[in-house]
Amino acid sequence: MIRTVNVNEITENIKEMCIEVNHFLSSDMTAAMKGAEKKEKSVLGRQILGQLQENLHIAAEDMIPICQDTGMAVIFLEIGQDVHFTGGSLEDAVNEGVRRGYEEGFLRKSVVGDPILRKNTGDNTPAVLHIRIVTGDKIKIKVAPKGFGSENMSRIFMLKPAEGIEGVKQAVLTAVKDAGPNACPPIVVGVGIGGTFEKCALMAKEALTRETGKHSEISWAAELEEELLEKINQLGIGPGGLGGTVTALAVHVNTYPTHIAGLPVGINICCHVNRHITRVL
Amino acid sequence: MDRYIKVPIAKEDAKILKAGDYVYITGIIYTARDAAHKRMYEILQKGGELPMNIKEQVIYYMGPSPARKGHPIGSAGPTTASRMDKYTPQLLDLGLGAMIGKGKRSPSVVDAIIRNGAVYFAAVGGAGALLSKCIKKSEVIAYEDLGTEAIRRLEVENFPAIVVIDSKGQNLYETAIQEYCLEK
């Protein structure tokens, strides 16, 4: 059976999701931030985490975005292959949702139309859109606006197979250490291991949208997540980069088969305003 | 220690501040980030004048989200300072008194801070809603076409920040991390 969906429905949902995600932190991230306050040993670190709690409260109460960098809109669409879209272009509908969400939600327009000429597009479009076709007749929309303080601190390492898991650990620790205070710690670290150059980056990005602190189902990857979180929190960077024992809230590792000659590792860092929201239509 | 300071900031007052001091800033500050810095740099290259006299002034690296009705400004937290490093030494040499941002600075910025007796403050990154409450008035004074990146004159009251690099070049990011780093 073919299910017919008007693309206006996509626009409307994306608009609402852009506004919601920029004012209300998801429950998994809220829980992680509360947990951080209990774990932090530095007095200044606890004070900063307290301010961030207050910030979340004000954002929700007064409808002021949690962070002024309301991000470039990264959108994942999983479309069932039995869905037929009507009413125009799907991609245009997605961008229209972003446009309306950023306008009506008083969100910052942070996108320039050309990376060298750098003129602001004025409506935060275009989005960065990732589409996957799956079985069934459902549409899963994930909106994850990404701020660039932490995006700029992200890295790709094309390791040699001989470097193995130790090489991966070094790569992640190097990225986090270099990021230091710039990425607005406490951070969430998305790691993509395997695939190709672009696949590892995309996996790292999608790893950030996983329920915070939920481990990989692959046992070695789950162990790696735990070990890396411990090692990152021993770096001493702390909340705001001003010293402390909570530098990261979680490490999420996603993996994919790769080539006999390679071991690509993508590391996407996100600040404590790790925004992600999902709806299924 | 906690200090309440008035801005613009005179050199004598900047010299008293030490890395690690927690400050509450009251007075006038100016916003400028990537695009505004580039434009100011190009004006100076051509021998022109900056849109404001920056002597003893404070620049806040920030581009706000739009204000809702009844609010002077939207979310208003700091952006990463290092992107302005290329342009900063020149501004400090022209008398800029202090900067508010987040994240590391380059060695040439630290040298210029010491040379001019200036100070670099960090505000808490990602606390834009909270910090907006300390901003009482906001007015675009230049480069309106840059949207969020325009230069704004802000009136702030007890705006919380931390001295990260003081006029002697002491750097809190380096010392504070050492205290909690178990990887020696």
Interface residues (C-beta under 8 A of the other chain):
Chain A: K41 S42 L44 I48 Q51 L52 E54 N55 L56 I58 A59 D62 M63 I64 P65 I66 C67 Q68 D69 T70 F106 L107 R108 K109 S110 R118 N120 G122 G149 N152 G180 P181 N182 C184 K231 Q234 L235 G236 I237 G238 G240 G241 L242 G243 G244 T245 C271 H272 V273
Chain B: A35 M62 G63 P64 S65 P66 A67 R68 H71 G74 S75 A76 G77 T79 T80 S82 K102 G103 K104 A122 V124 G125 G126 A127 G128 A129 L130 S132 K133 L146 G147 T148 E149 P160 I162 V164 L172 Y173 T175 A176 I177 Q178 E179 Y180 C181 L182 E183
